[in-house]
Amino acid sequence: MDWNYFDIAIGTVMEGDRWHWRATLPTGMTITSNQGYTTPVQAISCARLWIATESMRRAFEGCLVELRDRGTIQAQEFFNLMRSLEQQIQQG
C-alpha cells in the first residue's frame, strides 16, 4: 500500500508483526517510523499526521527565527514559544 502525500511517497513495511510507515522524500532520503501499527492503513494515517505536524513545526519555527533575528522577539520568548508548541504537539 503506497500513497503520495505532498510529493512524499508513503509506503508500509512489516517488521515482526507490526506495520511501520516509510516516507521517501523528494530528495530520495527515507524515514521509517519507530512505532509499529496493527494495520497498514493505520500506519499510513499516522505518517500523514507526522508529515503535517513536522511541516507545521518547521514553518512555525522558521517564522519565530525570523522574528527573533529582526529583534521583534527575544531569545527567551522564542524558546518559550517553541517549548509551548512542543507541549501542544505532545498532548495531541
C-alpha positions, 0 to 999 in steps of 0.5 A: 500500500503506497500513497503520495502525500505532498510529493512524499511517497508513503509506503508500509513495511512489516517488521515482526508483526507490526506495520511501520510507515516509510516516507521517501522524500523528494530528495530520495532520503527515507524515514521509517517510523519507530512505532509499529501499527496493527494495520497498514492503513493505520500506519499510513494515517499516522505518517500523514499526521507526522508529515503535517505536524513536522511541516507545521513545526518547521514553518512555525519555527522558521517564522519565530527565527525570523522574528527573533533575528529582526529583534521583534522577539527575544531569545527567551520568548522564542524558546518559550514559544517553541517549548509551548508548541512542543507541549501542544504537539505532545498532548495531541 
